[in-house]
Amino acid sequence: MPFRRVLPLLFLLLATLPAHADVRVEGTRLLVDGKPFQAHGVAGWGNLDMLPGLGVTTIRTYGDNAEGVLDEAQRLGLKVILGFWLEHPRRGFDYDNPAHVGPQMARLRDFVLAHRNHPALLMWGIGNEVESELADDSRVWPAIEEAARLVKSLDPDHPTLAVLAETGTDKVAKLKAQAPSIDVLGINSYGESVPSVPARVRAQGWTGPLILTELGAIGQWQAPKTEWGAAIEPTSTQKATLLDKQLAAIGPDTAGQILFLWGWKQEVTHTWHSLLLPTGEWKQTTEIMARAWDGNTPGGNRAPRITALAFAGTNSLPLGREISARLEAIDPDGDPLTVEWEIMEEQQTLLKAGDAEPELRRYPEAVRKASKEAVTLGGLAPGAYRLYVTVRDGKGAAAAGNLPFRVE
């Protein structure tokens, strides 16, 4: 085909491709295509099809599966905070060593060039909690600036975001002073710390947009513990109540809130930070999210509620004895419920800053007798364990809870 005939076809093809959004920072706000934009969203990418109906506008990633998430987000009308993983000094990465920094910067360059024109891209996430668990964080801030400056040189059309683990006493001030190429501040915060984040950020001098880039009902480091040091996890019902209060108390001075984690992961337990169960069911926190962001759960369904979960007596028993627990659960829609009991070992490999923990051994043989209301356990060797219960409504929703116990 002559080249002069190919050109019109090429122009037509280019004209039909969606252009990337016009994303701008205006004071403390984000503007997308000239309109104020709130990044109401989730971190992770489990069951993305549910998200638009919940009122979600944004997905946050950490550096994996970028093209797949971007394409799915575009199909669903969502935007993406596209994360690039900057390695952590606490894991041995040396930001003074060119042999470490050079390849990372090359990967970042390739990453930006590959995705900068995608229409679902909202902004670039430059690392996640890179400063965490360091006695001396002085090399972190120039490293974030170097990465952000490279990103802006390659793509001036999308903002850059840096994510910190809480505000600290001066972390925000250090970032502002030493990483001027960062446009948007992300703070990961949990529990009772959440509502005060905006005020604490502004007190350190940050004047640009703020996004709560991870938000959760309670962190395991904030929870009460048993005598043997096991963190006591609230039920999914209790977490929903906490999250409802936190979202209501944040106030208007944020450009978005991102709930953690849309999917599941093993961190102390497989349910602590997981908005979804490994089997795919969503929990009451999804209702809270939808109500806060003017969305709806699938079919208007409401999740089961756990109104009581406790051992009948002590949570520490002698070797050879049995222990019983009782459950009270309801479904606000009157759906018939199924109940699953499981016993797992207590997590012994407790890591920091969200590092991946090994999955836990299960003990199905230790469930001696079970019903919808109670369970009896026995036959376990000395050690620390957890009793897990999952209550399902058969319509895609569930409640979950667990109780730590030990055999001596």
C-alpha positions as CSV (number, residue, x, y, z in Angstrom):
1,M,0.0,0.0,0.0
2,P,1.5,3.4,-0.9
3,F,2.7,5.4,2.1
4,R,0.3,8.4,1.3
5,R,-2.6,6.0,1.7
6,V,-1.2,4.6,5.0
7,L,-0.9,8.1,6.6
8,P,-4.7,8.8,6.8
9,L,-5.3,5.4,8.4
10,L,-2.5,6.0,10.9
11,F,-4.0,9.4,11.8
12,L,-7.4,7.9,12.2
13,L,-6.0,5.2,14.5
14,L,-4.2,7.7,16.7
15,A,-7.3,9.9,16.9
16,T,-9.3,7.0,18.3
17,L,-6.9,6.2,21.1
18,P,-7.9,7.8,24.4
19,A,-5.6,10.6,25.5
20,H,-4.1,10.7,28.9
21,A,-6.1,12.7,31.5
22,D,-5.0,16.3,32.3
23,V,-4.0,16.0,35.9
24,R,-2.9,19.1,37.8
25,V,-2.2,20.2,41.3
26,E,-4.0,23.3,42.5
27,G,-3.2,24.2,46.1
28,T,-4.3,21.3,48.2
29,R,-6.5,19.9,45.5
30,L,-6.2,17.5,42.5
31,L,-7.8,18.5,39.2
32,V,-8.5,15.9,36.5
33,D,-9.6,17.4,33.2
34,G,-10.2,20.7,35.0
35,K,-12.5,19.2,37.7
36,P,-11.8,18.6,41.4
37,F,-10.9,14.9,41.9
38,Q,-11.0,12.9,45.1
39,A,-8.8,9.7,45.1
40,H,-11.3,7.5,46.9
41,G,-9.8,4.2,46.5
42,V,-8.1,1.0,47.5
43,A,-4.6,-0.4,47.6
44,G,-4.4,-3.7,45.8
45,W,-6.2,-5.3,42.9
46,G,-8.5,-8.1,44.0
47,N,-11.9,-8.2,42.2
48,L,-11.6,-4.8,40.5
49,D,-15.0,-5.2,38.8
50,M,-16.7,-4.4,42.2
51,L,-14.9,-1.1,42.7
52,P,-16.9,1.4,40.5
53,G,-20.2,0.4,42.1
54,L,-18.7,1.1,45.6
55,G,-17.9,4.7,44.7
56,V,-14.2,4.0,44.2
57,T,-12.3,6.3,41.8
58,T,-8.8,5.2,42.3
59,I,-6.5,2.1,42.6
60,R,-3.1,2.3,44.2
61,T,-0.4,-0.1,43.2
62,Y,3.1,-0.8,44.6
63,G,5.0,-1.8,41.5
64,D,3.5,-5.1,40.3
65,N,1.4,-5.9,37.2
66,A,1.3,-2.3,36.1
67,E,0.0,-2.8,32.5
68,G,-2.7,-5.2,33.6
69,V,-4.0,-2.9,36.3
70,L,-3.9,0.2,34.1
71,D,-5.9,-1.6,31.3
72,E,-8.4,-2.9,33.8
73,A,-8.8,0.5,35.4
74,Q,-9.4,2.1,32.0
75,R,-12.0,-0.5,31.2
76,L,-13.8,0.3,34.5
77,G,-13.4,4.1,34.4
78,L,-10.9,4.2,37.3
79,K,-7.6,6.1,37.8
80,V,-4.4,4.6,39.1
81,I,-1.7,5.8,41.5
82,L,1.0,3.8,39.8
83,G,3.6,2.8,42.3
84,F,7.3,2.2,41.5
85,W,9.0,0.2,44.3
86,L,12.1,2.0,45.6
87,E,14.3,-0.5,47.6
88,H,14.6,0.0,51.3
89,P,17.8,0.7,53.1
90,R,16.6,-1.4,56.0
91,R,16.9,-4.4,53.6
92,G,20.5,-3.6,52.7
93,F,20.0,-1.3,49.8
94,D,22.8,1.3,49.7
95,Y,21.8,4.7,48.2
96,D,25.5,5.7,48.3
97,N,26.4,2.7,46.1
98,P,26.1,3.4,42.3
99,A,25.9,-0.4,41.7
100,H,22.6,-0.3,43.6
101,V,21.2,3.0,42.5
102,G,22.1,2.8,38.8
103,P,20.0,-0.3,37.9
104,Q,17.1,1.0,40.0
105,M,17.1,4.3,38.2
106,A,17.3,2.5,34.8
107,R,14.2,0.4,35.8
108,L,12.4,3.6,36.8
109,R,13.2,5.2,33.5
110,D,11.9,2.2,31.6
111,F,8.8,2.1,33.8
112,V,7.9,5.7,33.2
113,L,8.5,5.5,29.5
114,A,6.3,2.4,29.3
115,H,3.3,3.9,31.1
116,R,3.3,7.7,30.9
117,N,0.8,7.9,28.1
118,H,-1.8,5.5,29.6
119,P,-5.2,7.2,30.0
120,A,-5.8,5.6,33.4
121,L,-2.6,7.0,34.9
122,L,-3.4,9.5,37.7
123,M,0.1,10.0,39.3
124,W,3.3,8.3,40.0
125,G,3.9,6.7,43.4
126,I,7.6,7.1,44.2
127,G,8.3,4.3,46.7
128,N,6.5,3.2,49.8
129,E,7.7,3.8,53.3
130,V,11.4,3.9,52.1
131,E,12.3,5.7,55.3
132,S,10.8,3.1,57.7
133,E,12.8,1.5,60.5
134,L,15.9,3.6,60.1
135,A,17.9,5.3,62.8
136,D,19.4,7.6,60.1
137,D,17.1,8.5,57.2
138,S,19.4,11.2,55.8
139,R,20.0,9.4,52.5
140,V,16.4,8.6,51.9
141,W,15.2,12.1,51.1
142,P,17.8,12.9,48.4
143,A,17.1,9.5,46.9
144,I,13.3,10.2,46.6
145,E,14.2,13.6,45.1
146,E,16.5,12.0,42.5
147,A,13.7,9.5,41.5
148,A,11.0,12.2,41.4
149,R,13.2,14.5,39.4
150,L,13.8,11.8,36.8
151,V,10.1,11.0,36.6
152,K,9.2,14.7,36.0
153,S,11.8,15.0,33.3
154,L,10.3,12.1,31.5
155,D,6.6,12.9,32.2
156,P,5.8,16.5,33.2
157,D,2.0,15.8,32.8
158,H,1.4,13.6,35.9
159,P,2.1,14.5,39.5
160,T,4.6,12.7,41.7
161,L,3.7,11.3,45.1
162,A,5.9,10.1,47.9
163,V,4.5,7.8,50.6
164,L,5.6,7.9,54.3
165,A,4.9,5.6,57.2
166,E,3.0,8.1,59.3
167,T,4.2,11.7,59.8
168,G,6.8,11.2,62.5
169,T,8.0,14.3,64.3
170,D,9.8,15.8,61.3
171,K,9.6,13.4,58.3
172,V,7.1,15.5,56.4
173,A,9.3,18.6,56.9
174,K,12.4,16.7,55.7
175,L,10.6,15.5,52.6
176,K,9.3,19.0,51.8
177,A,12.8,20.5,52.2
178,Q,14.8,17.9,50.4
179,A,12.5,16.5,47.8
180,P,10.9,19.5,46.1
181,S,10.0,17.5,43.0
182,I,7.3,15.7,45.0
183,D,3.9,17.2,44.3
184,V,1.6,15.1,46.5
185,L,2.2,13.7,49.9
186,G,1.0,10.2,50.9
187,I,0.7,9.1,54.5
188,N,0.0,5.5,55.6
189,S,-1.9,5.7,58.9
190,Y,-4.0,3.3,61.0
191,G,-6.3,3.3,63.9
192,E,-6.8,6.3,66.2
193,S,-3.9,8.1,64.4
194,V,-5.9,8.6,61.2
195,P,-8.1,11.6,61.9
196,S,-5.3,13.8,63.1
197,V,-3.1,13.2,60.0
198,P,-4.1,16.3,58.1
199,A,-3.4,18.6,61.0
200,R,0.0,17.0,61.8
201,V,1.0,17.2,58.1
202,R,0.2,20.9,57.9
203,A,2.0,21.6,61.2
204,Q,5.2,20.3,59.5
205,G,4.7,22.8,56.6
206,W,3.2,20.7,53.9
207,T,1.0,22.9,51.8
208,G,0.2,20.7,48.8
209,P,-2.3,17.9,48.3
210,L,-2.4,15.1,50.9
211,I,-3.7,11.6,50.3
212,L,-4.0,8.9,53.0
213,T,-2.4,6.3,50.9
214,E,-3.0,3.4,53.4
215,L,-5.8,3.6,55.9
216,G,-7.0,0.8,58.2
217,A,-9.1,0.3,61.2
218,I,-6.2,-0.7,63.5
219,G,-2.7,-1.8,63.1
220,Q,-1.4,-4.9,64.9
221,W,1.2,-2.7,66.7
222,Q,-1.7,-0.6,68.2
223,A,-3.7,-3.6,69.4
224,P,-3.8,-5.1,72.9
225,K,-1.9,-8.3,73.4
226,T,-2.3,-11.5,75.4
227,E,0.1,-12.5,78.2
228,W,2.2,-14.3,75.6
229,G,2.4,-11.4,73.2
230,A,-0.2,-12.3,70.6
231,A,-2.0,-9.3,69.2
232,I,-5.8,-9.4,69.7
233,E,-7.5,-8.7,66.4
234,P,-10.9,-7.0,66.3
235,T,-13.7,-8.8,64.4
236,S,-14.7,-7.6,61.0
237,T,-17.7,-6.1,62.6
238,Q,-15.6,-4.1,65.1
239,K,-13.3,-3.0,62.4
240,A,-16.2,-1.6,60.4
241,T,-17.3,0.4,63.3
242,L,-13.8,1.8,63.8
243,L,-13.4,2.6,60.1
244,D,-16.7,4.4,60.0
245,K,-15.6,6.7,62.8
246,Q,-12.2,7.3,61.2
247,L,-13.6,8.2,57.7
248,A,-16.1,10.6,59.3
249,A,-13.5,12.3,61.4
250,I,-10.8,12.9,58.7
251,G,-12.4,16.2,57.5
252,P,-12.1,17.9,54.1
253,D,-8.4,18.6,54.0
254,T,-7.3,15.6,52.0
255,A,-7.3,14.9,48.3
256,G,-8.2,11.2,48.9
257,Q,-8.3,8.2,51.1
258,I,-7.0,4.8,50.1
259,L,-8.1,1.7,52.1
260,F,-5.7,-1.1,52.7
261,L,-5.8,-3.9,51.4
262,W,-8.2,-4.8,48.5
263,G,-7.3,-8.4,48.5
264,W,-5.7,-10.4,51.2
265,K,-2.2,-11.0,52.7
266,Q,-0.7,-12.8,55.7
267,E,0.3,-10.2,58.2
268,V,0.0,-11.6,61.8
269,T,-3.2,-13.2,60.4
270,H,-4.7,-13.6,56.9
271,T,-7.6,-11.3,57.9
272,W,-6.0,-8.4,59.8
273,H,-5.5,-6.0,56.9
274,S,-7.5,-7.9,54.2
275,L,-10.7,-6.3,52.9
276,L,-11.4,-9.5,51.1
277,L,-11.1,-13.1,52.2
278,P,-8.9,-15.6,50.4
279,T,-12.1,-17.1,49.1
280,G,-13.2,-13.7,47.6
281,E,-15.9,-12.6,50.0
282,W,-16.1,-8.9,51.1
283,K,-16.7,-7.8,54.6
284,Q,-18.6,-5.0,56.4
285,T,-15.8,-2.6,55.8
286,T,-16.9,-2.6,52.2
287,E,-20.3,-1.3,53.2
288,I,-18.6,1.5,55.1
289,M,-16.5,2.4,52.1
290,A,-19.5,2.4,49.8
291,R,-21.6,4.6,52.1
292,A,-18.8,7.1,52.6
293,W,-18.2,7.4,48.9
294,D,-21.9,7.4,47.7
295,G,-21.7,3.9,46.3
296,N,-23.5,0.6,46.9
297,T,-22.5,-3.0,47.6
298,P,-23.5,-5.6,45.0
299,G,-27.2,-5.9,45.0
300,G,-27.4,-3.7,48.1
301,N,-26.3,-6.8,50.1
302,R,-25.1,-6.3,53.7
303,A,-22.5,-8.5,55.3
304,P,-23.1,-10.7,58.3
305,R,-22.2,-9.3,61.8
306,I,-20.4,-11.0,64.6
307,T,-22.0,-9.8,67.8
308,A,-20.1,-12.1,70.2
309,L,-17.1,-14.3,69.9
310,A,-15.3,-15.6,73.1
311,F,-13.9,-18.7,74.8
312,A,-16.0,-20.3,77.5
313,G,-13.4,-19.5,80.2
314,T,-9.7,-19.3,79.9
315,N,-7.7,-18.8,76.7
316,S,-4.8,-20.8,78.1
317,L,-5.4,-24.5,78.8
318,P,-3.3,-27.4,80.1
319,L,-2.0,-30.1,77.7
320,G,-4.6,-32.8,77.1
321,R,-7.6,-30.6,77.9
322,E,-10.3,-29.3,75.6
323,I,-11.4,-25.7,75.1
324,S,-14.7,-24.3,73.8
325,A,-15.8,-21.1,72.2
326,R,-19.1,-19.6,71.4
327,L,-20.3,-17.4,68.5
328,E,-23.2,-15.1,68.0
329,A,-23.8,-13.8,64.5
330,I,-26.6,-12.2,62.6
331,D,-27.4,-11.2,59.1
332,P,-29.1,-7.8,58.7
333,D,-30.8,-9.0,55.5
334,G,-32.0,-12.2,57.1
335,D,-29.8,-14.4,54.9
336,P,-29.1,-17.9,56.1
337,L,-25.6,-18.2,57.4
338,T,-22.9,-20.8,57.2
339,V,-20.1,-21.0,59.7
340,E,-16.5,-22.3,59.2
341,W,-14.1,-22.9,62.1
342,E,-10.4,-23.3,61.7
343,I,-7.3,-23.6,63.9
344,M,-3.9,-22.2,62.8
345,E,-0.6,-21.8,64.5
346,E,0.3,-18.3,65.8
347,Q,2.5,-16.4,63.5
348,Q,6.0,-16.6,64.9
349,T,7.8,-14.8,62.0
350,L,6.5,-11.3,62.8
351,L,8.0,-8.9,60.3
352,K,8.0,-5.1,60.1
353,A,6.7,-2.5,57.6
354,G,4.4,-4.9,55.9
355,D,7.0,-7.4,54.8
356,A,5.5,-10.7,53.5
357,E,5.1,-13.3,56.2
358,P,4.8,-17.1,55.7
359,E,1.4,-18.7,55.6
360,L,0.4,-20.6,58.7
361,R,-0.1,-24.3,59.4
362,R,-3.7,-25.5,59.9
363,Y,-4.9,-28.1,62.3
364,P,-8.3,-29.4,61.1
365,E,-8.0,-32.5,63.3
366,A,-8.2,-30.3,66.4
367,V,-11.8,-29.3,65.8
368,R,-13.5,-31.9,67.9
369,K,-17.1,-30.7,67.7
370,A,-18.6,-27.7,65.8
371,S,-21.9,-26.0,65.1
372,K,-23.0,-22.5,64.0
373,E,-22.9,-21.4,67.6
374,A,-20.0,-23.2,69.2
375,V,-16.8,-25.2,68.7
376,T,-14.8,-27.5,70.9
377,L,-11.0,-27.9,70.3
378,G,-8.5,-30.4,71.6
379,G,-5.5,-32.6,70.9
380,L,-3.0,-29.9,70.3
381,A,0.7,-29.9,71.3
382,P,2.0,-27.1,73.5
383,G,2.2,-23.9,71.7
384,A,0.4,-20.7,70.6
385,Y,-2.6,-20.9,68.2
386,R,-5.6,-19.0,66.9
387,L,-9.2,-20.1,66.4
388,Y,-10.6,-18.5,63.3
389,V,-14.3,-18.3,62.4
390,T,-15.8,-17.2,59.0
391,V,-19.5,-16.5,58.7
392,R,-20.8,-16.4,55.1
393,D,-24.2,-15.3,53.7
394,G,-23.9,-17.2,50.4
395,K,-24.2,-13.9,48.5
396,G,-20.6,-12.9,48.4
397,A,-20.3,-11.3,51.9
398,A,-18.8,-12.6,55.1
399,A,-17.8,-11.8,58.7
400,A,-14.5,-12.9,60.2
401,G,-13.0,-13.1,63.6
402,N,-10.3,-15.0,65.6
403,L,-9.2,-15.7,69.1
404,P,-5.6,-16.4,70.2
405,F,-5.1,-19.2,72.7
406,R,-2.3,-21.4,74.0
407,V,-1.7,-24.9,75.1
408,E,0.8,-25.3,78.0
